[in-house]
Amino acid sequence: MRVLGIDPGLRCMGWGVIRIDGSRLSHVANGVCTSGSGPLASRLMALHVALTEIVVTYAPDAAAVEQTFVNTNGAATLKLGQARGIAMLVPAQAGLAVGEYAPNAVKKAVVGVGHADKAQIAHMVKLQLPGVELAGPDAADALAIAICHAHHAQTAGRVTAAARRAGAA
């Protein structure tokens, strides 16, 4: 199973694809989609086109997106929300289920604590995906989101399997 993790951003949208094989995770690809400058609609379109190309190229089976945090700048939060809409729309257009995770949940799943910094996240991503070459901090965050989704999917699979066994008993 392949999972696409997306770290939404209007200027830089991180993405990362991992493969899940049982309990083993491996790196497939990662990068950053940039929107350049100009009118907001053109920037959102650039992100849509770039992310669509990634979905077509790497054919993920599922996607995961980080939830938006609200900061003190309302206009910036609104623009980030629009970029996050693109991050959710593209996988949905491809028929993928899209998981959503709070930033602290992602950090806890990858680092073990909910208040890790970007350097800690990148370090733990490198440990969990040996040999990965990160395209930058946004790509590292996107891989962390994919790893978080993988952990939740594995846990859900174990719970479902246990429920089936209990029902059969």
C-alpha positions, 0 to 999 in steps of 0.5 A, spaced: 500 500 500 502 506 498 500 513 502 501 520 500 502 525 505 501 532 504 503 538 508 499 544 506 502 550 504 500 556 499 507 557 498 510 551 499 506 544 499 510 538 502 509 531 499 511 524 501 510 517 498 511 511 502 510 504 501 507 500 507 508 492 507 506 489 513 509 493 519 515 495 514 515 502 511 519 504 506 520 511 502 518 512 495 519 519 493 518 526 496 518 533 494 515 540 495 510 543 490 511 551 489 506 556 487 510 562 485 507 569 486 501 572 483 494 572 484 491 567 489 487 563 484 493 562 479 497 560 485 492 555 487 491 552 480 499 551 480 498 547 486 493 543 483 496 541 477 503 539 481 499 535 486 495 532 480 501 530 477 504 527 483 498 522 484 498 520 477 506 519 477 506 515 484 499 512 484 498 512 492 492 508 495 491 513 500 492 520 502 493 524 509 493 531 510 495 535 516 489 539 519 490 547 519 492 550 525 489 557 527 494 563 528 493 570 530 493 572 522 486 571 520 488 572 512 494 567 512 490 562 516 484 563 510 489 562 505 492 556 508 485 553 508 485 554 501 491 551 500 489 545 504 483 545 500 487 543 494 491 538 498 484 534 500 481 535 493 486 532 488 486 525 492 479 525 493 478 527 485 483 520 484 478 516 488 483 516 494 480 516 502 483 522 505 485 522 512 486 528 517 491 529 522 492 534 527 499 537 527 501 534 535 498 527 533 503 527 527 509 529 531 507 524 537 506 518 532 513 520 529 517 523 534 513 520 540 512 527 543 506 532 541 511 538 541 517 536 537 520 541 532 522 541 525 529 538 526 526 533 530 521 531 525 526 530 520 531 526 524 526 521 526 523 521 519 530 519 516 531 513 522 524 510 520 525 511 512 533 509 512 536 512 506 531 517 505 534 524 502 529 529 504 527 535 499 526 540 505 523 541 511 516 541 508 517 534 505 519 531 511 513 534 515 509 530 509 513 524 510 511 524 517 504 525 516 504 519 511 508 515 517 502 517 522 497 515 517 500 508 516 501 507 524 493 509 524 492 504 518 496 498 522 492 499 528 485 500 525 487 493 521 489 490 528 482 492 531 478 490 525 482 483 525 481 482 532 473 484 532 473 479 526 476 473 530 472 475 536 465 475 532 467 468 530 469 465 536 
